[in-house]
């Protein structure tokens, strides 16, 4: 049972890494050779249980603030 949980954890981490990698690679504001960016990408994907909810919250807040600016 524990092996299944660990396997699922790393499968989801791989999916998160692949999605964030595509976004990172397409981003032109950061150099693709920046070691710090790669470390954040790998650590963030490995700790997706903690990082993913906060990343989602940030995106929601950003969308909410953009929508509020358009209304006012």
C-alpha positions in Angstrom: 0.0 0.0 0.0 2.8 2.4 0.9 4.5 1.6 -2.4 1.4 2.7 -4.3 1.1 6.0 -2.4 4.8 6.7 -3.1 4.4 5.8 -6.7 1.4 8.1 -7.1 3.2 10.9 -5.3 6.1 10.7 -7.8 3.8 10.3 -10.8 2.0 13.5 -9.9 5.4 15.2 -9.2 6.5 14.2 -12.7 3.3 15.6 -14.2 3.7 18.9 -12.3 7.4 19.1 -13.4 6.5 18.5 -17.0 3.8 21.2 -17.0 6.0 23.7 -15.2 8.9 22.9 -17.4 6.9 23.8 -20.5 6.0 27.1 -18.9 9.6 27.7 -17.7 11.0 26.9 -21.1 8.6 29.3 -22.9 9.3 32.1 -20.4 11.6 34.7 -22.0 12.2 36.8 -18.8 14.5 34.2 -17.2 17.6 32.7 -18.7 17.2 28.9 -19.3 20.7 28.4 -18.0 20.0 30.0 -14.6 20.9 27.4 -12.0 18.7 28.9 -9.3 15.6 28.7 -11.6 16.3 25.0 -12.3 16.6 24.3 -8.5 13.3 26.1 -7.8 11.6 24.1 -10.6 12.9 20.7 -9.3 12.3 21.4 -5.6 8.9 22.9 -6.3 7.8 19.9 -8.4 9.2 17.5 -5.7 7.2 19.3 -3.0 4.1 19.7 -5.1 1.9 18.8 -2.1 2.8 22.1 -0.5 3.7 24.2 -3.5 0.8 23.5 -5.9 -2.0 24.9 -3.7 0.0 28.1 -3.1 0.7 28.4 -6.8 -3.0 28.0 -7.6 -3.9 30.5 -5.0 -1.5 33.0 -6.5 -3.0 32.5 -10.0 -6.5 33.0 -8.6 -5.6 36.1 -6.8 -3.8 37.5 -9.9 -6.9 36.8 -12.0 -9.2 38.3 -9.4 -7.1 41.5 -9.2 -7.1 41.8 -13.1 -10.8 41.4 -13.2 -11.4 44.0 -10.5 -9.2 46.5 -12.4 -11.3 46.0 -15.5 -14.6 46.6 -13.6 -13.5 49.8 -11.9 
